[in-house]
Amino acid sequence: MAKTYSYAAQNAKDSLKPFTFERRAPGADDVQIDILYCGVCHSDLHTARNEWNNTLYPSVPGHEIVGRVTAVGTNVSTFKVGDLAGVGCMVDSCQHCASCAEGEEQYCENGFTGTYNGPVFGGENTFGGYSDSIVVKEKFVLRISHDDSNLAAVAPLLCSGITTYSPLHHWKVGPPDSPHPSPTVFNLIFKRRSLAGSLIGGIQETQDMLDFCARHGIVSDIEMIDIQGINEAYERMLKGDVKYRFVIDMDSLKKESHAV
């Protein structure tokens, strides 16, 4: 077990504050990551404030994680100490249902395990990326091959990036000839059009997206913040006072924890 420093919500009303908890020691199939940057998703705010009525407290949000590997288990073959790595919205799934077999872990029929707020259908709480480190099964860790100089801008790709990429990839979307018609009933029924939803993406698809972005130099436009400014960032999100994606420089947390 390792002492881990983080920021957490203890209930739906109070602001996020420093919180210490224990991460498991890396097992044979695990990768331990020192978190460098963590993007701020609106889902973080929804969860911290229990707006979906399913929050497990204390809640440590954050599922757009970029960091560096500090330890690997004996069975780990794709990562080594010193590698850059990412963690997105999932840290586990059942691995034996049809969806998991197809590489669609986000649709796991037994419920995937979120990077924070535990398994979809209930279970032990999980703590996310507003923390100094994380331990994740190798299968759910992603390779980061972007240049080291702009890693903070890679972090949002782990959620918002794959959320955009997955439906474009699945439905083979290319340049539309004219603007898409507004989804009125008549626009749908006369040409057998349909509307569909999409949830993030599977692990392999997320890796494909990251590799594509690295090859083409694609990153996010971001505004960097310190962890101490997370509550202000939440209020700015609520007001729409956000031009770029917030990303937390986790060095700000490490400096705070060292001062304790």
Secondary structure as UniProt FT lines:
FT   STRAND          2..9
FT   STRAND          17..23
FT   TURN            28..29
FT   STRAND          30..39
FT   HELIX           42..48
FT   TURN            49..52
FT   STRAND          65..72
FT   TURN            74..75
FT   TURN            81..82
FT   STRAND          84..87
FT   STRAND          90..92
FT   HELIX           98..101
FT   TURN            102..103
FT   HELIX           105..107
FT   TURN            109..110
FT   STRAND          113..114
FT   TURN            120..121
FT   STRAND          133..137
FT   HELIX           138..140
FT   STRAND          142..143
FT   HELIX           148..153
FT   HELIX           155..158
FT   HELIX           160..170
FT   TURN            171..172
FT   HELIX           185..189
FT   TURN            190..192
FT   HELIX           203..216
FT   STRAND          222..226
FT   HELIX           227..229
FT   HELIX           230..239
FT   STRAND          245..249
FT   HELIX           251..259
//
